[in-house]
Each structure stands twice: as structure tokens, then as C-alpha cells.
Amino acid sequence: MTQKKIDLHISLSPQGWHYFLLGVVLTLLALGGVSACYQGRDIARVTGRPVRIDLPSDVTSYEQIVTISFHKNDKGETLKDVTYLGADGKLHSREYNDWGIFQGEIIWDLEAQ
């Protein structure tokens, strides 16, 4: 019986590590982008940094704010409602949700249409 000797070489190419590193970097960037859109307090609890939510541009003073309220919807997401007197002299209610998308605004108008 003849036996054949098989040489097995395992090598790691530098390009393989580049792809792995690129994958890690892209994953971190994607997570950073998602967390930048998120307006809930969960990120603040993890990072220790407060969540900053910008008020509409026509709010120039805290005295314009009438009320701020928080409540949870049926998905467990916290909705934040800010009612303020706008620069146009009308009462506005602006809704902020945890993800910063599909937010709405109501303008309370006393004029008859």
C-alpha cells in the first residue's frame, strides 16, 4: 500500500481581514445612523447622554410653549406632544415619536373656513 502525503496549508490573506474590518465598520456606521434617528430615552440610558429633540424653528422662547405631554401608544413607543404658540400667532401641537418618522402637527385655527 502506498500512502500519499498531503500538505495542507492554511493561510489568511490580508484581503480577507480587510473585508471583515469593512463589515465591522459598516455595521457600526449603520447602527450609528439608526441611533441618530432614534428619539427615545433607551439610547440615553445606555450612553448616559441626554436625547436632544429640536423644537420647530418658529419657537424662539420657552414662554411660547403651552404644554408638553408624554404617553405610550399600543406599540409601546413613547409619543411626545408639544403645544406651542407659533410665530404666526396660532396654536400648534407637534407630535414627536421615538423614531423621528411619521410625526404630525396640528394647527388650531380659530378662523371659520
N, C-alpha and C positions, 0 to 999 in steps of 0.2 A: 504494500500500500504506500502510495506516495501522498505526502501531505504538502499542501501549498501554504506557504507563509503569506499572510495578507497583512500589509502595513496599513494601519488606519491612522490617519492624521486629522485632527480636528483643529481648525483654525478659525479665529474670529476676525472677520475683516473689519477694518476701520469704518467702512461704509455702513455696515450693519449697526454699529454704535451711533453713527450719525442719524440714521432713520429712527432709532429708538429715542435719541435725545430730541429730535424734531417732534416726535409724537408726544413726548412729555411736555415740551414747551407749548405745542398747540393745544394740548388738553388744559394746561394751566391758563392759557390765554382765553380759551372758551369759558372756563369756569369763572375767570375774572370778568368777562363780558356779561355773563349771566348774573353774577352778583352785583354788577354795576346797575343792572336794570331792576334788581330786587329792592323794594322799599319797605320790607318788613323788618321787624326787630331781631329776627333769628341771626342774621349776619352780625348785628351789633353785639349780640350775646357772645358770639364766638370770637370776634375780633376785639371787642372792648371799645370800639369806636362808635359814636352815635350815627344814626342814619340821618342824612340831610335831605329834606324834601323842600324844593324851592316853591315859594308861593307864586301865583301869577304875577306878571310884570306890572299890572296896574295896582297892586298892593304896595304902597310906599311906606306905610306905617302900621304898627301893630294896633293902633287905635281904630283902623278900618275893619278889623276882624270882629264879627259879631259872636260866632260860636265855633267851637271845634268839637267834633264828636267822633267816637270810635265804636264800631260794632263788627261782629263776625257774620259772614254770610254762611250759606249752607255748605260751602266747600271748606270752611274753617279759615278762610282768608280774612284778615282784618281790613275793614274799609275805614277810611278816614275822611270825614266830611268837614270842609271849612266853608263857613258862610261869612261873606265879607261885603262891604260897601265898595263897589268898583269906582274907578275914575270917571265912569260915565254917570255916576250918581244912582245907579241901580243896584239892587241886592243880587249877589251871585252866590251860588252854592257849588262848590267844586269837590268832586269825589276823587280820592286817591286810593288805589288798591296796592296790594303787596308787590305786584309785578310791574306796575307802571304802564300797563297797556289797557285799552278799553276803558279809560277813565272818562267821566262825563261832567258836564257843567249845566246848571240850570240858571237862567237869568229871570229873576222875579220882576215882572213888568206891571206897573200899575195902570199903564195906558190901555184904554179899550181899543180893540182891533176891529 
